[in-house]
């Protein structure tokens, strides 16, 4: 019984997965300024107020005021193919997400902004029959962030920006043995910095940094009168972006991001009883994300967009994968189109995220198989 409980206890680390930024299931599309290009060039993109989330320095080039509303829906599916003769598993979720962003000019040199975005979250149910049901049955998690920012225009070419991250997260889940971790929520705080340099009329370069965040949860465990303590980590993120006008109609966009996951060696979970703490070994590596995109003016009414991004894997060892977050390389493909009428610009996009195939082999918990995941995103964004 104690062994079964320990297995169930470790399953609560699932909260770290479905809000795991970047190389996990980071639902960045709700806070991306140019989703039709997979976010390529976001740190220098000034046609959407949402760019402040990646780089607050972009606000200096957004005029007197600008507001953007991002809306989208996503279709997430995770499959598990068992290799030990047990039942396969499948979890599926269709959910909406949104973000709101506003920039206001205060003086010729100073802009302020406020960003609100649902930056992570999901609701998945694998059921009680699959091979890993003793570790995980279902989960619901939400993460949102409020990000007040300001930017200062040093001169016509250079601007600097800074902001505060006010992050809220909530989760609940059920696991094997009828144990349920009841809902708990937590606030975490950090900061972000940015700079944007317009090297010429054709070339712009941006550099930004978002600090690490840590959420701490204490979830009551139903039926056993215990409380579970755990934490969720969001890594430091460094972004370097550029935009180059190849001609009057075509812009080329690029971004390189560094996600510092190497500090995540393990997940430690504990309960307020005599049971020992449970430690899940992670041993993750840092992650690199590379994105490229194009923004083409088709005519006076329409612009067409396309993009591609690749993220490296933080863990390639099957013996260190876990059911909460089977991680591998990620590939994203997107297309989009934008049009304007009066003072309103509408952006539409579709994106496909290939989460890859990830092998997991942990004999001690009798889970041996392959996870496959994908996400479809559809969104419409308005800027005015």
Order of alpha helices (4+ residues) and beta strands (2+ residues): alpha-alpha-beta-beta-beta-beta-beta-beta-beta-beta-beta-beta-beta-beta-beta-beta-beta-beta-beta-beta
